[in-house]
Amino acid sequence: MAQSDAAKKRMFDNVYICMKCNARNRLQNPEKANCRKCGYSGLRPKHREIGR
């Protein structure tokens, strides 16, 4: 089942993962933000599947 562009945007755009507690954070500016659960500032973008 193929995902629509709207679903991909909702799942991956502005979603960052805390590298300490793995919490999902929906943020506009991750450079100035902290994790919502633990307060850690190390955030990474959510990984996307490549090739599909």
CHARMM internal coordinates of N, CA and C (Angstrom, degrees):
IC EDIT
DIST 1 N 1 CA 1.4390
DIST 1 CA 1 C 1.5256
ANGL 1 N 1 CA 1 C 108.97
DIST 1 C 2 N 1.2956
ANGL 1 CA 1 C 2 N 116.27
DIHE 1 N 1 CA 1 C 2 N 123.00
DIST 2 N 2 CA 1.4577
ANGL 1 C 2 N 2 CA 121.75
DIHE 1 CA 1 C 2 N 2 CA -177.67
DIST 2 CA 2 C 1.5244
ANGL 2 N 2 CA 2 C 110.75
DIHE 1 C 2 N 2 CA 2 C -80.73
DIST 2 C 3 N 1.3224
ANGL 2 CA 2 C 3 N 115.00
DIHE 2 N 2 CA 2 C 3 N 144.05
DIST 3 N 3 CA 1.4535
ANGL 2 C 3 N 3 CA 119.93
DIHE 2 CA 2 C 3 N 3 CA 178.22
DIST 3 CA 3 C 1.5186
ANGL 3 N 3 CA 3 C 109.45
DIHE 2 C 3 N 3 CA 3 C -91.93
DIST 3 C 4 N 1.3031
ANGL 3 CA 3 C 4 N 116.01
DIHE 3 N 3 CA 3 C 4 N 142.74
DIST 4 N 4 CA 1.4519
ANGL 3 C 4 N 4 CA 119.82
DIHE 3 CA 3 C 4 N 4 CA 178.06
DIST 4 CA 4 C 1.5286
ANGL 4 N 4 CA 4 C 109.74
DIHE 3 C 4 N 4 CA 4 C -77.64
DIST 4 C 5 N 1.3089
ANGL 4 CA 4 C 5 N 114.83
DIHE 4 N 4 CA 4 C 5 N 165.71
DIST 5 N 5 CA 1.4687
ANGL 4 C 5 N 5 CA 119.78
DIHE 4 CA 4 C 5 N 5 CA 178.67
DIST 5 CA 5 C 1.5256
ANGL 5 N 5 CA 5 C 111.35
DIHE 4 C 5 N 5 CA 5 C -64.77
DIST 5 C 6 N 1.3180
ANGL 5 CA 5 C 6 N 116.84
DIHE 5 N 5 CA 5 C 6 N -34.87
DIST 6 N 6 CA 1.4636
ANGL 5 C 6 N 6 CA 119.87
DIHE 5 CA 5 C 6 N 6 CA 179.16
DIST 6 CA 6 C 1.5292
ANGL 6 N 6 CA 6 C 110.95
DIHE 5 C 6 N 6 CA 6 C -65.86
DIST 6 C 7 N 1.3312
ANGL 6 CA 6 C 7 N 117.02
DIHE 6 N 6 CA 6 C 7 N -38.72
DIST 7 N 7 CA 1.4630
ANGL 6 C 7 N 7 CA 120.52
DIHE 6 CA 6 C 7 N 7 CA 179.18
DIST 7 CA 7 C 1.5239
ANGL 7 N 7 CA 7 C 110.54
DIHE 6 C 7 N 7 CA 7 C -67.75
DIST 7 C 8 N 1.3225
ANGL 7 CA 7 C 8 N 117.83
DIHE 7 N 7 CA 7 C 8 N -41.71
DIST 8 N 8 CA 1.4685
ANGL 7 C 8 N 8 CA 120.81
DIHE 7 CA 7 C 8 N 8 CA 178.23
DIST 8 CA 8 C 1.5239
ANGL 8 N 8 CA 8 C 111.01
DIHE 7 C 8 N 8 CA 8 C -63.33
DIST 8 C 9 N 1.3179
ANGL 8 CA 8 C 9 N 116.15
DIHE 8 N 8 CA 8 C 9 N -40.63
DIST 9 N 9 CA 1.4638
ANGL 8 C 9 N 9 CA 119.45
DIHE 8 CA 8 C 9 N 9 CA 179.29
DIST 9 CA 9 C 1.5225
ANGL 9 N 9 CA 9 C 110.72
DIHE 8 C 9 N 9 CA 9 C -63.82
DIST 9 C 10 N 1.3251
ANGL 9 CA 9 C 10 N 117.34
DIHE 9 N 9 CA 9 C 10 N -41.69
DIST 10 N 10 CA 1.4574
ANGL 9 C 10 N 10 CA 121.86
DIHE 9 CA 9 C 10 N 10 CA -179.85
DIST 10 CA 10 C 1.5279
ANGL 10 N 10 CA 10 C 111.53
DIHE 9 C 10 N 10 CA 10 C -66.47
DIST 10 C 11 N 1.3371
ANGL 10 CA 10 C 11 N 117.48
DIHE 10 N 10 CA 10 C 11 N -35.36
DIST 11 N 11 CA 1.4569
ANGL 10 C 11 N 11 CA 121.39
DIHE 10 CA 10 C 11 N 11 CA -176.49
DIST 11 CA 11 C 1.5229
ANGL 11 N 11 CA 11 C 113.51
DIHE 10 C 11 N 11 CA 11 C -80.94
DIST 11 C 12 N 1.3420
ANGL 11 CA 11 C 12 N 118.18
DIHE 11 N 11 CA 11 C 12 N -31.80
DIST 12 N 12 CA 1.4580
ANGL 11 C 12 N 12 CA 119.98
DIHE 11 CA 11 C 12 N 12 CA -170.00
DIST 12 CA 12 C 1.5238
ANGL 12 N 12 CA 12 C 115.76
DIHE 11 C 12 N 12 CA 12 C -118.30
DIST 12 C 13 N 1.3111
ANGL 12 CA 12 C 13 N 119.32
DIHE 12 N 12 CA 12 C 13 N -27.61
DIST 13 N 13 CA 1.4639
ANGL 12 C 13 N 13 CA 119.96
DIHE 12 CA 12 C 13 N 13 CA -177.51
DIST 13 CA 13 C 1.5157
ANGL 13 N 13 CA 13 C 110.61
DIHE 12 C 13 N 13 CA 13 C -76.26
DIST 13 C 14 N 1.3164
ANGL 13 CA 13 C 14 N 116.61
DIHE 13 N 13 CA 13 C 14 N 130.08
DIST 14 N 14 CA 1.4658
ANGL 13 C 14 N 14 CA 124.87
DIHE 13 CA 13 C 14 N 14 CA 178.81
DIST 14 CA 14 C 1.5284
ANGL 14 N 14 CA 14 C 112.81
DIHE 13 C 14 N 14 CA 14 C 63.10
DIST 14 C 15 N 1.3408
ANGL 14 CA 14 C 15 N 117.80
DIHE 14 N 14 CA 14 C 15 N 24.42
DIST 15 N 15 CA 1.4577
ANGL 14 C 15 N 15 CA 121.08
DIHE 14 CA 14 C 15 N 15 CA 176.28
DIST 15 CA 15 C 1.5219
ANGL 15 N 15 CA 15 C 107.76
DIHE 14 C 15 N 15 CA 15 C -110.11
DIST 15 C 16 N 1.3188
ANGL 15 CA 15 C 16 N 115.84
DIHE 15 N 15 CA 15 C 16 N 124.61
DIST 16 N 16 CA 1.4552
ANGL 15 C 16 N 16 CA 122.33
DIHE 15 CA 15 C 16 N 16 CA -178.41
DIST 16 CA 16 C 1.5200
ANGL 16 N 16 CA 16 C 109.09
DIHE 15 C 16 N 16 CA 16 C -126.04
DIST 16 C 17 N 1.3346
ANGL 16 CA 16 C 17 N 116.33
DIHE 16 N 16 CA 16 C 17 N 148.66
DIST 17 N 17 CA 1.4536
ANGL 16 C 17 N 17 CA 123.47
DIHE 16 CA 16 C 17 N 17 CA -177.66
DIST 17 CA 17 C 1.5185
ANGL 17 N 17 CA 17 C 108.97
DIHE 16 C 17 N 17 CA 17 C -110.91
DIST 17 C 18 N 1.3232
ANGL 17 CA 17 C 18 N 116.26
DIHE 17 N 17 CA 17 C 18 N 133.45
DIST 18 N 18 CA 1.4609
ANGL 17 C 18 N 18 CA 121.46
DIHE 17 CA 17 C 18 N 18 CA 175.61
DIST 18 CA 18 C 1.5254
ANGL 18 N 18 CA 18 C 108.46
DIHE 17 C 18 N 18 CA 18 C -72.71
DIST 18 C 19 N 1.3213
ANGL 18 CA 18 C 19 N 117.31
DIHE 18 N 18 CA 18 C 19 N 131.82
DIST 19 N 19 CA 1.4650
ANGL 18 C 19 N 19 CA 120.94
DIHE 18 CA 18 C 19 N 19 CA -178.55
DIST 19 CA 19 C 1.5289
ANGL 19 N 19 CA 19 C 112.01
DIHE 18 C 19 N 19 CA 19 C -81.64
DIST 19 C 20 N 1.3121
ANGL 19 CA 19 C 20 N 117.71
DIHE 19 N 19 CA 19 C 20 N -4.29
DIST 20 N 20 CA 1.4575
ANGL 19 C 20 N 20 CA 121.26
DIHE 19 CA 19 C 20 N 20 CA 178.75
DIST 20 CA 20 C 1.5324
ANGL 20 N 20 CA 20 C 111.74
DIHE 19 C 20 N 20 CA 20 C -99.96
DIST 20 C 21 N 1.3289
ANGL 20 CA 20 C 21 N 117.58
DIHE 20 N 20 CA 20 C 21 N -47.72
DIST 21 N 21 CA 1.4713
ANGL 20 C 21 N 21 CA 120.16
DIHE 20 CA 20 C 21 N 21 CA -175.83
DIST 21 CA 21 C 1.5270
ANGL 21 N 21 CA 21 C 113.46
DIHE 20 C 21 N 21 CA 21 C -117.19
DIST 21 C 22 N 1.3465
ANGL 21 CA 21 C 22 N 118.45
DIHE 21 N 21 CA 21 C 22 N 0.81
DIST 22 N 22 CA 1.4661
ANGL 21 C 22 N 22 CA 124.69
DIHE 21 CA 21 C 22 N 22 CA 177.85
DIST 22 CA 22 C 1.5230
ANGL 22 N 22 CA 22 C 114.11
DIHE 21 C 22 N 22 CA 22 C 62.64
DIST 22 C 23 N 1.3041
ANGL 22 CA 22 C 23 N 118.22
DIHE 22 N 22 CA 22 C 23 N 24.09
DIST 23 N 23 CA 1.4662
ANGL 22 C 23 N 23 CA 121.20
DIHE 22 CA 22 C 23 N 23 CA 176.98
DIST 23 CA 23 C 1.5206
ANGL 23 N 23 CA 23 C 109.49
DIHE 22 C 23 N 23 CA 23 C -76.76
DIST 23 C 24 N 1.3324
ANGL 23 CA 23 C 24 N 115.98
DIHE 23 N 23 CA 23 C 24 N 144.78
DIST 24 N 24 CA 1.4573
ANGL 23 C 24 N 24 CA 121.29
DIHE 23 CA 23 C 24 N 24 CA 175.14
DIST 24 CA 24 C 1.5165
ANGL 24 N 24 CA 24 C 109.04
DIHE 23 C 24 N 24 CA 24 C -86.10
DIST 24 C 25 N 1.3300
ANGL 24 CA 24 C 25 N 116.31
DIHE 24 N 24 CA 24 C 25 N 132.48
DIST 25 N 25 CA 1.4540
ANGL 24 C 25 N 25 CA 123.11
DIHE 24 CA 24 C 25 N 25 CA -179.32
DIST 25 CA 25 C 1.5172
ANGL 25 N 25 CA 25 C 108.84
DIHE 24 C 25 N 25 CA 25 C -127.35
DIST 25 C 26 N 1.3264
ANGL 25 CA 25 C 26 N 118.06
DIHE 25 N 25 CA 25 C 26 N 126.63
DIST 26 N 26 CA 1.4642
ANGL 25 C 26 N 26 CA 121.78
DIHE 25 CA 25 C 26 N 26 CA 176.52
DIST 26 CA 26 C 1.5223
ANGL 26 N 26 CA 26 C 106.85
DIHE 25 C 26 N 26 CA 26 C -97.48
DIST 26 C 27 N 1.3282
ANGL 26 CA 26 C 27 N 116.07
DIHE 26 N 26 CA 26 C 27 N 110.99
DIST 27 N 27 CA 1.4613
ANGL 26 C 27 N 27 CA 121.42
DIHE 26 CA 26 C 27 N 27 CA -171.71
DIST 27 CA 27 C 1.5155
ANGL 27 N 27 CA 27 C 111.42
DIHE 26 C 27 N 27 CA 27 C -132.91
DIST 27 C 28 N 1.3159
ANGL 27 CA 27 C 28 N 116.59
DIHE 27 N 27 CA 27 C 28 N 151.81
DIST 28 N 28 CA 1.4532
ANGL 27 C 28 N 28 CA 122.08
DIHE 27 CA 27 C 28 N 28 CA 173.28
DIST 28 CA 28 C 1.5201
ANGL 28 N 28 CA 28 C 111.03
DIHE 27 C 28 N 28 CA 28 C -90.18
DIST 28 C 29 N 1.3404
ANGL 28 CA 28 C 29 N 117.82
DIHE 28 N 28 CA 28 C 29 N -38.15
DIST 29 N 29 CA 1.4540
ANGL 28 C 29 N 29 CA 121.97
DIHE 28 CA 28 C 29 N 29 CA -177.15
DIST 29 CA 29 C 1.5334
ANGL 29 N 29 CA 29 C 109.20
DIHE 28 C 29 N 29 CA 29 C -131.37
DIST 29 C 30 N 1.3436
ANGL 29 CA 29 C 30 N 119.28
DIHE 29 N 29 CA 29 C 30 N 90.36
DIST 30 N 30 CA 1.4644
ANGL 29 C 30 N 30 CA 120.93
DIHE 29 CA 29 C 30 N 30 CA -174.93
DIST 30 CA 30 C 1.5213
ANGL 30 N 30 CA 30 C 114.29
DIHE 29 C 30 N 30 CA 30 C -71.71
DIST 30 C 31 N 1.3384
ANGL 30 CA 30 C 31 N 118.56
DIHE 30 N 30 CA 30 C 31 N -18.49
DIST 31 N 31 CA 1.4633
ANGL 30 C 31 N 31 CA 120.10
DIHE 30 CA 30 C 31 N 31 CA -179.24
DIST 31 CA 31 C 1.5291
ANGL 31 N 31 CA 31 C 111.64
DIHE 30 C 31 N 31 CA 31 C -66.78
DIST 31 C 32 N 1.3210
ANGL 31 CA 31 C 32 N 116.79
DIHE 31 N 31 CA 31 C 32 N -31.37
DIST 32 N 32 CA 1.4636
ANGL 31 C 32 N 32 CA 121.05
DIHE 31 CA 31 C 32 N 32 CA -177.29
DIST 32 CA 32 C 1.5223
ANGL 32 N 32 CA 32 C 112.55
DIHE 31 C 32 N 32 CA 32 C -104.22
DIST 32 C 33 N 1.3402
ANGL 32 CA 32 C 33 N 118.06
DIHE 32 N 32 CA 32 C 33 N 6.48
DIST 33 N 33 CA 1.4612
ANGL 32 C 33 N 33 CA 121.03
DIHE 32 CA 32 C 33 N 33 CA -173.82
DIST 33 CA 33 C 1.5253
ANGL 33 N 33 CA 33 C 111.61
DIHE 32 C 33 N 33 CA 33 C -108.93
DIST 33 C 34 N 1.3246
ANGL 33 CA 33 C 34 N 114.90
DIHE 33 N 33 CA 33 C 34 N 162.94
DIST 34 N 34 CA 1.4536
ANGL 33 C 34 N 34 CA 123.20
DIHE 33 CA 33 C 34 N 34 CA 175.65
DIST 34 CA 34 C 1.5175
ANGL 34 N 34 CA 34 C 109.04
DIHE 33 C 34 N 34 CA 34 C -121.96
DIST 34 C 35 N 1.3208
ANGL 34 CA 34 C 35 N 115.80
DIHE 34 N 34 CA 34 C 35 N 165.89
DIST 35 N 35 CA 1.4559
ANGL 34 C 35 N 35 CA 121.58
DIHE 34 CA 34 C 35 N 35 CA 177.89
DIST 35 CA 35 C 1.5218
ANGL 35 N 35 CA 35 C 109.78
DIHE 34 C 35 N 35 CA 35 C -63.84
DIST 35 C 36 N 1.3291
ANGL 35 CA 35 C 36 N 116.77
DIHE 35 N 35 CA 35 C 36 N 141.78
DIST 36 N 36 CA 1.4617
ANGL 35 C 36 N 36 CA 121.10
DIHE 35 CA 35 C 36 N 36 CA -178.62
DIST 36 CA 36 C 1.5178
ANGL 36 N 36 CA 36 C 112.02
DIHE 35 C 36 N 36 CA 36 C -73.99
DIST 36 C 37 N 1.3515
ANGL 36 CA 36 C 37 N 118.03
DIHE 36 N 36 CA 36 C 37 N -22.23
DIST 37 N 37 CA 1.4650
ANGL 36 C 37 N 37 CA 120.61
DIHE 36 CA 36 C 37 N 37 CA -177.12
DIST 37 CA 37 C 1.5265
ANGL 37 N 37 CA 37 C 112.68
DIHE 36 C 37 N 37 CA 37 C -96.90
DIST 37 C 38 N 1.3439
ANGL 37 CA 37 C 38 N 117.13
DIHE 37 N 37 CA 37 C 38 N -48.17
DIST 38 N 38 CA 1.4678
ANGL 37 C 38 N 38 CA 118.89
DIHE 37 CA 37 C 38 N 38 CA -172.94
DIST 38 CA 38 C 1.5254
ANGL 38 N 38 CA 38 C 113.65
DIHE 37 C 38 N 38 CA 38 C -111.86
DIST 38 C 39 N 1.3268
ANGL 38 CA 38 C 39 N 118.85
DIHE 38 N 38 CA 38 C 39 N -11.88
DIST 39 N 39 CA 1.4559
ANGL 38 C 39 N 39 CA 121.28
DIHE 38 CA 38 C 39 N 39 CA 178.11
DIST 39 CA 39 C 1.5124
ANGL 39 N 39 CA 39 C 114.91
DIHE 38 C 39 N 39 CA 39 C 85.22
DIST 39 C 40 N 1.3434
ANGL 39 CA 39 C 40 N 118.13
DIHE 39 N 39 CA 39 C 40 N 3.90
DIST 40 N 40 CA 1.4596
ANGL 39 C 40 N 40 CA 122.78
DIHE 39 CA 39 C 40 N 40 CA -178.78
DIST 40 CA 40 C 1.5271
ANGL 40 N 40 CA 40 C 109.53
DIHE 39 C 40 N 40 CA 40 C -70.83
DIST 40 C 41 N 1.3279
ANGL 40 CA 40 C 41 N 117.16
DIHE 40 N 40 CA 40 C 41 N 142.93
DIST 41 N 41 CA 1.4638
ANGL 40 C 41 N 41 CA 120.05
DIHE 40 CA 40 C 41 N 41 CA -176.85
DIST 41 CA 41 C 1.5246
ANGL 41 N 41 CA 41 C 113.05
DIHE 40 C 41 N 41 CA 41 C -95.11
DIST 41 C 42 N 1.3349
ANGL 41 CA 41 C 42 N 118.68
DIHE 41 N 41 CA 41 C 42 N -2.71
DIST 42 N 42 CA 1.4616
ANGL 41 C 42 N 42 CA 121.52
DIHE 41 CA 41 C 42 N 42 CA 179.75
DIST 42 CA 42 C 1.5205
ANGL 42 N 42 CA 42 C 111.35
DIHE 41 C 42 N 42 CA 42 C -86.02
DIST 42 C 43 N 1.3290
ANGL 42 CA 42 C 43 N 116.44
DIHE 42 N 42 CA 42 C 43 N 99.68
DIST 43 N 43 CA 1.4568
ANGL 42 C 43 N 43 CA 121.87
DIHE 42 CA 42 C 43 N 43 CA -179.13
DIST 43 CA 43 C 1.5247
ANGL 43 N 43 CA 43 C 109.78
DIHE 42 C 43 N 43 CA 43 C -118.69
DIST 43 C 44 N 1.3244
ANGL 43 CA 43 C 44 N 116.66
DIHE 43 N 43 CA 43 C 44 N 145.99
DIST 44 N 44 CA 1.4676
ANGL 43 C 44 N 44 CA 121.47
DIHE 43 CA 43 C 44 N 44 CA 176.57
DIST 44 CA 44 C 1.5241
ANGL 44 N 44 CA 44 C 108.31
DIHE 43 C 44 N 44 CA 44 C -126.25
DIST 44 C 45 N 1.3393
ANGL 44 CA 44 C 45 N 117.45
DIHE 44 N 44 CA 44 C 45 N 154.42
DIST 45 N 45 CA 1.4667
ANGL 44 C 45 N 45 CA 119.20
DIHE 44 CA 44 C 45 N 45 CA 175.90
DIST 45 CA 45 C 1.5290
ANGL 45 N 45 CA 45 C 110.30
DIHE 44 C 45 N 45 CA 45 C -67.37
DIST 45 C 46 N 1.3152
ANGL 45 CA 45 C 46 N 116.57
DIHE 45 N 45 CA 45 C 46 N 151.04
DIST 46 N 46 CA 1.4573
ANGL 45 C 46 N 46 CA 120.65
DIHE 45 CA 45 C 46 N 46 CA 177.62
DIST 46 CA 46 C 1.5233
ANGL 46 N 46 CA 46 C 108.61
DIHE 45 C 46 N 46 CA 46 C -68.18
DIST 46 C 47 N 1.3402
ANGL 46 CA 46 C 47 N 116.79
DIHE 46 N 46 CA 46 C 47 N 134.30
DIST 47 N 47 CA 1.4574
ANGL 46 C 47 N 47 CA 121.25
DIHE 46 CA 46 C 47 N 47 CA -179.49
DIST 47 CA 47 C 1.5168
ANGL 47 N 47 CA 47 C 111.17
DIHE 46 C 47 N 47 CA 47 C -68.51
DIST 47 C 48 N 1.3226
ANGL 47 CA 47 C 48 N 115.86
DIHE 47 N 47 CA 47 C 48 N 145.49
DIST 48 N 48 CA 1.4618
ANGL 47 C 48 N 48 CA 122.61
DIHE 47 CA 47 C 48 N 48 CA 176.97
DIST 48 CA 48 C 1.5173
ANGL 48 N 48 CA 48 C 108.58
DIHE 47 C 48 N 48 CA 48 C -114.94
DIST 48 C 49 N 1.3159
ANGL 48 CA 48 C 49 N 117.00
DIHE 48 N 48 CA 48 C 49 N 152.04
DIST 49 N 49 CA 1.4566
ANGL 48 C 49 N 49 CA 120.95
DIHE 48 CA 48 C 49 N 49 CA 174.37
DIST 49 CA 49 C 1.5127
ANGL 49 N 49 CA 49 C 108.42
DIHE 48 C 49 N 49 CA 49 C -72.41
DIST 49 C 50 N 1.3073
ANGL 49 CA 49 C 50 N 116.56
DIHE 49 N 49 CA 49 C 50 N 135.35
DIST 50 N 50 CA 1.4563
ANGL 49 C 50 N 50 CA 121.42
DIHE 49 CA 49 C 50 N 50 CA -179.16
DIST 50 CA 50 C 1.5247
ANGL 50 N 50 CA 50 C 108.79
DIHE 49 C 50 N 50 CA 50 C -105.37
DIST 50 C 51 N 1.3103
ANGL 50 CA 50 C 51 N 117.06
DIHE 50 N 50 CA 50 C 51 N 134.97
DIST 51 N 51 CA 1.4569
ANGL 50 C 51 N 51 CA 121.50
DIHE 50 CA 50 C 51 N 51 CA 175.76
DIST 51 CA 51 C 1.5082
ANGL 51 N 51 CA 51 C 114.86
DIHE 50 C 51 N 51 CA 51 C 94.73
DIST 51 C 52 N 1.3105
ANGL 51 CA 51 C 52 N 118.33
DIHE 51 N 51 CA 51 C 52 N -1.10
DIST 52 N 52 CA 1.4746
ANGL 51 C 52 N 52 CA 119.91
DIHE 51 CA 51 C 52 N 52 CA 178.07
DIST 52 CA 52 C 1.4847
ANGL 52 N 52 CA 52 C 110.94
DIHE 51 C 52 N 52 CA 52 C -118.29
END
COOR INIT
IC SEED 1 N 1 CA 1 C
IC BUILD
